[in-house]
Amino acid sequence: MLKGKTYLLTLLIFIIFCLVNISVLAADGVILYTPFTGVYVSPGDTVRYTITVINNTDRIQNMNLSLEGLNEDWQYVFKSMSREVEKLAVRSKELDDNSRNIDLELEVPLQVEEGVHNFRLVANTDTGIRTVLPLQLNVKEKGVFETEFTIDQANMEGYSDSTFTYSAKLKNKTAERQHYSLTASAPRGWDVRFRVNADYVTSVTLDSNQNQNVSIHVKPPVNAGAGTYNINVRAISGQTSEEIQLETVIKGRYGINLTTPIGLLSSDIPIGGEKDIELIVENTGTVPLRDINLSASTPIDWTVEFEEEEILVLEAGEKRNIKATIKASEKAIAGDYQLVINARTPEVNATRTFRITAKTSMFWGAVGILIIFAVIAVLYYFIRKYGRR
């Protein structure tokens, strides 16, 4: 009986000794370390820890890594050299390199409660060692189920013949994949298009917590008057939607026209002579035109002189009559010539091509007729005088 009790006592002491040694081995044999064990995060963030695993035992330790204390909404993965890792082996303390780094990537759910969340990184070795590293995340705000639609610059200014490009970002802050329809409410005649990468689109599909840059191209009608215009743009899915407002300020539109009182772009001129033509310079835009220069491109040895070579200011809708004096070359040959007249400002210009017909002078025509009559008279005289003989 005494022998049996002694056997049981020895067995109990042995079991206690083994448990104590396993506990010491777990505490000192494998160490998990990271410098930042408590961090602040926001819903949807991805937290990255670099974990150093140190093996202080006298044998190689092959271990599984896992997280405890978080529900299934929290997604995580262990990585090494950009590859996902399932198990990790660390060499013994007898070798110089008895530690290894591994990265833990943890995604904070979009739907999460604000406050402190405690969890544990656990390493379980094949030899029965269990090592725990307590970690803490402090969520700064309560998670939401919404769409985020933001714009870098919502206000732009330009002329009505410009195209306004706005840069927006669409983010799916829900826990599910969303298909967004993109729509715009703009004044009549305005053209609004959406562009993703190099393609024009009407919808965008985003996975949970994914974002996408969207370019919004706005083109006003050419006759849009000066003023401020608002355009509402919406991203709509079956479960959520978001709206942003764009503001477009139209300063006006530049426009210029060059013509004649009756629209005729042809005339005639004697060779070597001069001819006055009347031009009309009109501001067809909605803003004043300044520093309008008049110039001409002529045939060789022809000239054009303007009554005014420069118009300092021409208000919107205003017209100005300008006289242009054309002088044909004395060496010109009778026929049609092209004359190009320009009205140009730094912003816009107008060009008109005139057909000018060069004709022989009436003086020389009259001289020719007189010569013909003189010849006829001389012939008549000689016929009368010597015809009877």
MORANOR-V217739 format. One record per residue. N is the residue number from 1. RES is the residue in one small letter. OMEGA is omega in degrees with one decimal (none if undefined). D_LAST is the distance of its C-alpha to the last C-alpha in Angstrom with 2 decimals. Layout:
((N;RES;OMEGA;D_LAST) (N;RES;OMEGA;D_LAST))
This chain:
((1;m;178.9;192.98) (2;l;179.1;192.62) (3;k;178.6;190.57) (4;g;179.3;188.19) (5;k;179.0;187.76) (6;t;179.1;187.10) (7;y;179.7;184.41) (8;l;-180.0;182.69) (9;l;178.3;182.84) (10;t;179.6;181.32) (11;l;-179.6;178.52) (12;l;179.2;177.80) (13;i;-179.9;177.64) (14;f;179.1;175.26) (15;i;179.2;172.96) (16;i;179.2;172.92) (17;f;179.6;172.19) (18;c;179.9;169.26) (19;l;179.3;167.80) (20;v;-178.8;168.14) (21;n;177.0;166.44) (22;i;179.1;163.61) (23;s;178.9;163.18) (24;v;179.1;163.10) (25;l;179.4;160.69) (26;a;-176.7;158.43) (27;a;-172.9;158.58) (28;d;-173.6;158.21) (29;g;179.3;156.95) (30;v;-177.5;153.43) (31;i;173.7;151.67) (32;l;-176.2;148.55) (33;y;168.4;146.70) (34;t;-174.2;143.63) (35;p;-175.4;143.11) (36;f;-176.9;141.93) (37;t;178.0;144.27) (38;g;-176.8;143.21) (39;v;174.9;139.57) (40;y;-178.9;137.61) (41;v;174.7;135.08) (42;s;177.4;132.90) (43;p;-179.7;132.50) (44;g;179.5;130.12) (45;d;170.8;130.63) (46;t;-178.2;131.33) (47;v;180.0;134.21) (48;r;175.4;134.47) (49;y;168.8;137.78) (50;t;-175.7;138.34) (51;i;174.5;141.87) (52;t;178.9;143.81) (53;v;-177.0;146.45) (54;i;179.4;149.22) (55;n;179.3;151.77) (56;n;177.7;155.02) (57;t;-177.9;156.96) (58;d;177.7;157.82) (59;r;177.2;155.81) (60;i;179.4;152.24) (61;q;176.9;151.78) (62;n;-169.0;149.51) (63;m;172.0;148.90) (64;n;178.3;147.16) (65;l;179.2;145.53) (66;s;176.1;145.33) (67;l;176.6;145.23) (68;e;176.2;147.91) (69;g;177.6;148.01) (70;l;179.4;144.48) (71;n;-171.8;143.54) (72;e;177.9;141.02) (73;d;179.3;138.10) (74;w;-179.2;138.12) (75;q;179.9;136.24) (76;y;177.6;136.90) (77;v;174.2;136.30) (78;f;-177.5;137.58) (79;k;172.7;135.03) (80;s;-177.6;135.08) (81;m;176.2;131.93) (82;s;177.8;129.87) (83;r;177.9;131.76) (84;e;-174.9;134.21) (85;v;178.1;137.81) (86;e;178.8;140.74) (87;k;-176.3;143.55) (88;l;176.1;144.10) (89;a;-179.4;146.24) (90;v;-176.8;147.42) (91;r;-173.4;149.21) (92;s;-177.9;152.75) (93;k;179.6;153.85) (94;e;178.2;154.84) (95;l;-177.7;151.14) (96;d;-177.1;149.03) (97;d;-179.6;146.45) (98;n;177.4;148.64) (99;s;178.8;146.18) (100;r;177.1;142.94) (101;n;176.2;140.39) (102;i;-177.3;139.12) (103;d;174.5;136.76) (104;l;176.1;137.66) (105;e;-174.7;134.74) (106;l;179.9;135.91) (107;e;177.4;133.65) (108;v;-178.9;134.76) (109;p;176.4;134.33) (110;l;177.1;131.95) (111;q;-176.3;134.72) (112;v;179.5;137.54) (113;e;175.9;140.05) (114;e;176.6;139.87) (115;g;-174.9;142.68) (116;v;177.4;144.56) (117;h;179.9;144.57) (118;n;176.8;147.15) (119;f;-174.3;146.97) (120;r;169.2;148.24) (121;l;-174.0;146.80) (122;v;173.6;149.31) (123;a;177.8;149.65) (124;n;-178.6;152.02) (125;t;178.3;152.82) (126;d;-179.4;154.05) (127;t;176.3;157.35) (128;g;178.2;158.04) (129;i;177.5;156.91) (130;r;-179.8;155.34) (131;t;-175.3;153.58) (132;v;174.3;152.11) (133;l;179.5;149.59) (134;p;178.2;149.46) (135;l;-176.5;145.96) (136;q;174.1;144.73) (137;l;177.8;141.48) (138;n;-179.4;140.98) (139;v;-171.6;138.32) (140;k;-177.4;136.73) (141;e;179.5;135.51) (142;k;179.0;136.05) (143;g;-176.8;133.68) (144;v;177.3;131.08) (145;f;-172.8;129.28) (146;e;174.0;125.74) (147;t;177.3;122.13) (148;e;-178.8;120.80) (149;f;-174.4;117.12) (150;t;-178.9;116.05) (151;i;-179.2;112.82) (152;d;-178.4;112.13) (153;q;-174.2;109.74) (154;a;-176.7;109.42) (155;n;176.7;106.97) (156;m;-177.7;103.37) (157;e;179.0;100.41) (158;g;-178.6;96.67) (159;y;-173.0;93.36) (160;s;177.1;92.59) (161;d;178.7;90.31) (162;s;170.8;93.23) (163;t;-177.0;95.75) (164;f;-178.6;99.36) (165;t;179.2;101.82) (166;y;179.2;105.56) (167;s;-178.3;108.27) (168;a;176.1;111.30) (169;k;178.9;114.46) (170;l;-178.7;116.26) (171;k;177.1;119.91) (172;n;-179.2;122.26) (173;k;173.7;125.63) (174;t;-179.4;127.31) (175;a;-176.1;129.64) (176;e;175.4;127.36) (177;r;-177.1;123.87) (178;q;174.8;121.31) (179;h;-173.9;117.87) (180;y;170.5;115.84) (181;s;-177.8;112.91) (182;l;-178.5;110.49) (183;t;179.3;108.91) (184;a;174.6;107.09) (185;s;-174.3;106.75) (186;a;176.3;103.54) (187;p;-178.2;101.24) (188;r;178.9;98.61) (189;g;179.2;95.64) (190;w;179.7;97.57) (191;d;-179.0;97.83) (192;v;179.6;101.16) (193;r;-179.3;101.83) (194;f;-178.3;104.79) (195;r;176.0;104.53) (196;v;-173.1;107.33) (197;n;-178.1;106.51) (198;a;-173.6;102.95) (199;d;171.3;103.10) (200;y;-173.8;102.55) (201;v;173.2;105.66) (202;t;179.7;107.23) (203;s;-179.6;110.84) (204;v;176.5;113.20) (205;t;-177.7;116.50) (206;l;172.3;119.13) (207;d;179.3;122.59) (208;s;177.6;125.53) (209;n;177.7;125.11) (210;q;177.0;121.66) (211;n;-177.5;118.71) (212;q;174.2;114.93) (213;n;-178.8;112.07) (214;v;174.4;109.46) (215;s;179.5;106.03) (216;i;-177.5;104.78) (217;h;-176.6;101.00) (218;v;177.4;99.84) (219;k;179.3;96.18) (220;p;173.4;95.45) (221;p;-175.6;92.51) (222;v;-176.8;89.35) (223;n;178.5;89.54) (224;a;179.9;93.20) (225;g;178.0;93.80) (226;a;-179.7;95.80) (227;g;-179.9;99.54) (228;t;-177.8;102.65) (229;y;179.0;103.00) (230;n;179.3;106.21) (231;i;178.5;106.36) (232;n;-179.5;109.65) (233;v;-177.1;110.13) (234;r;170.1;113.08) (235;a;-171.0;114.76) (236;i;171.3;116.77) (237;s;-178.8;119.23) (238;g;-174.3;121.75) (239;q;-175.9;124.56) (240;t;178.1;123.03) (241;s;178.4;119.86) (242;e;-175.7;118.55) (243;e;172.5;115.71) (244;i;-179.5;113.74) (245;q;176.6;111.30) (246;l;177.3;108.05) (247;e;179.0;106.28) (248;t;-179.9;102.54) (249;v;179.3;101.04) (250;i;178.3;97.30) (251;k;-177.6;95.67) (252;g;-177.6;92.34) (253;r;176.3;89.09) (254;y;176.6;86.08) (255;g;-179.4;82.65) (256;i;179.0;79.15) (257;n;179.0;75.78) (258;l;-178.1;72.29) (259;t;175.7;69.48) (260;t;-176.5;66.88) (261;p;-179.2;67.35) (262;i;178.0;65.79) (263;g;-178.3;66.45) (264;l;-177.9;62.79) (265;l;177.3;62.47) (266;s;179.1;58.72) (267;s;176.1;56.02) (268;d;-175.1;52.65) (269;i;176.6;51.67) (270;p;176.2;48.53) (271;i;-178.0;48.37) (272;g;-177.3;50.16) (273;g;-179.2;51.19) (274;e;177.8;54.52) (275;k;176.1;56.05) (276;d;172.0;59.44) (277;i;-178.6;61.49) (278;e;178.5;64.84) (279;l;174.0;67.77) (280;i;174.9;71.14) (281;v;-174.7;74.22) (282;e;173.5;77.14) (283;n;-178.3;80.80) (284;t;179.8;81.68) (285;g;-178.3;85.18) (286;t;177.8;88.51) (287;v;179.9;89.04) (288;p;173.4;87.07) (289;l;-177.8;84.42) (290;r;175.9;84.42) (291;d;177.3;82.06) (292;i;-179.7;78.95) (293;n;177.0;76.29) (294;l;-179.6;72.59) (295;s;-177.8;70.40) (296;a;172.7;67.14) (297;s;-169.1;65.85) (298;t;169.2;62.10) (299;p;-177.9;59.26) (300;i;177.4;58.69) (301;d;172.7;57.67) (302;w;177.5;58.09) (303;t;174.7;60.76) (304;v;176.6;62.81) (305;e;-178.7;64.78) (306;f;175.6;67.47) (307;e;172.6;68.62) (308;e;177.7;72.13) (309;e;-179.2;72.75) (310;e;173.4;76.40) (311;i;-174.1;78.29) (312;l;-178.4;81.91) (313;v;174.2;83.48) (314;l;-175.6;82.25) (315;e;179.8;85.00) (316;a;-179.7;85.52) (317;g;-177.3;82.99) (318;e;177.0;80.99) (319;k;177.0;77.18) (320;r;177.0;75.08) (321;n;-179.0;71.36) (322;i;176.8;69.66) (323;k;176.4;66.06) (324;a;179.8;64.32) (325;t;-178.7;61.16) (326;i;177.3;59.02) (327;k;-179.0;56.55) (328;a;178.2;54.10) (329;s;176.7;53.20) (330;e;179.6;49.90) (331;k;-178.1;49.58) (332;a;175.7;50.08) (333;i;-178.9;47.72) (334;a;-179.1;46.84) (335;g;-176.9;49.51) (336;d;177.8;53.15) (337;y;176.9;56.02) (338;q;179.4;59.78) (339;l;-176.7;61.82) (340;v;179.3;65.67) (341;i;-178.1;67.76) (342;n;167.6;71.59) (343;a;-168.2;74.34) (344;r;170.6;77.51) (345;t;175.9;81.17) (346;p;-175.7;84.11) (347;e;-175.4;85.13) (348;v;175.1;81.96) (349;n;177.1;78.18) (350;a;-178.3;75.11) (351;t;176.6;71.76) (352;r;177.9;68.44) (353;t;-179.9;65.19) (354;f;173.2;61.94) (355;r;-177.8;58.51) (356;i;179.4;55.90) (357;t;177.8;52.20) (358;a;-177.8;50.05) (359;k;176.2;46.54) (360;t;-177.5;43.50) (361;s;177.6;43.51) (362;m;179.6;41.63) (363;f;-179.2;40.21) (364;w;173.7;38.31) (365;g;178.5;37.20) (366;a;177.5;35.78) (367;v;179.2;34.05) (368;g;179.8;32.49) (369;i;178.9;31.22) (370;l;178.3;29.73) (371;i;179.6;27.94) (372;i;179.6;26.48) (373;f;178.9;25.28) (374;a;178.7;23.82) (375;v;179.5;21.85) (376;i;-179.2;20.56) (377;a;179.5;19.63) (378;v;178.5;17.71) (379;l;179.8;15.74) (380;y;-179.6;15.07) (381;y;-178.2;13.96) (382;f;178.2;11.39) (383;i;-178.9;10.06) (384;r;-174.5;10.03) (385;k;-173.7;8.56) (386;y;-177.0;5.66) (387;g;-178.4;5.58) (388;r;-177.9;3.73) (389;r;none;0.00))
